[in-house]
């Protein structure tokens, strides 16, 4: 018989903002904070669209090296997930930037982690 789990969620639609390269690197560091190095190396993803195709990278530095990347991005997504021994995943951060808004979603099995991570990201943005 399976185990019933409980997850906590915080979601928000935020006003759009403009971040330079340094700001994006600070945001990525904030997203990755409290994850293990192994989780960051395995589960952090950043993506954008170029000419009707979505490109993915394991880091912002890697994404910034793409030869066709324009100087300004209007569509950018961050995804970070952490895994636990007892559950499929125990913490997730999703950020989607568009011209009109930022979608922020934080989920996890630890209520304190969810509310703290959400507050930190919301304050930064």
C-alpha positions, -999 to +999 in steps of 0.1 A: +000+000+000+013+035-009+020+064+014+000+095+013+022+126+013+016+163+019+031+191-001+030+228+004+027+253-025+031+290-030+023+306-064+023+342-076+020+362-108+045+391-104+050+423-124+076+419-152+111+432-145+144+436-164+175+419-151+209+423-164+234+394-166+246+400-130+210+401-118+202+369-136+233+352-120+222+364-085+187+351-092+201+317-102+222+316-071+191+324-050+171+297-067+199+271-061+205+281-025+196+253-001+200+226-028+229+203-027+257+206-053+246+172-067+210+184-071+221+216-088+244+197-112+217+172-120+184+191-119+189+229-125+177+240-159+173+273-176+157+278-210+146+304-235+130+304-270+150+313-301+133+313-335+104+291-325+126+265-307+133+262-270+169+258-259+179+244-226+211+247-206+224+234-172+236+269-162+233+305-172+269+307-182+263+278-206+231+295-219+250+328-224+275+311-247+248+302-273+259+320-305+223+331-315+213+345-281+200+380-285+212+408-262+178+410-244+157+380-235+119+383-232+112+347-224+133+328-198+125+299-175+143+285-145+136+251-131+152+235-100+141+203-083+154+184-053+149+147-046+144+129-014+150+093-003+114+089+007+096+108-020+098+114-057+108+150-051+107+171-021+113+207-033+107+225-066+112+261-079+098+272-112+102+307-126+088+318-160+096+353-173+076+368-202+071+404-214+039+407-194+046+388-161+067+365-140+052+333-128+067+321-095+059+286-081+075+270-051+065+236-038+079+212-013+073+188+016+088+213+042+065+242+049+093+264+063+115+259+032+085+266+008+075+299+026+112+311+030+122+303-006+090+319-019+096+351+002+133+353-008+125+351-045+095+374-043+115+400-025+144+397-050+120+401-080 
